[in-house]
Amino acid sequence: MAGAAYQVNVSATDDETFEFTCEWTLADGSDFPWADYAYAYELKRDRRLVLALTGGDGLLITAENNKITVQPPMTTRLCPGVYRHGCRITQIDTGKTIQVFDGTVTVTEGNF
């Protein structure tokens, strides 16, 4: 079985708030139909769940800019290490689920 459609790799230090933004459009460059889908994001380390977010609860959708921002609580800080993460969408009308991206989050020592 193939992996997700896209790979997203993120780098950060342990001294910053973990947050990143991805731009989503359809293959032809047109706007993504945000209202037709539910969203879920997970971050794991050593197969243990570290963070789980959904649309409206840590995933910020900005439809006019075609962007989705992974925005956990401001108190979220990650320890140095390599994490696996992924985002999937579920079409509300049909229940079909698609994994949009997976990849790694590499957190290094920030020296603060």
ABEGO torsion letter per residue (X at the ends): XBBBABBBBBBBBAABBBBBBBBBBBAAGBBBBAAABBBBBBBBBGGBBABBBBBGBGBBBBAAAGBBBBBBBAABBBBBEBBBBBBBBBBAAAGBBBBABBEBBBBBBAGX
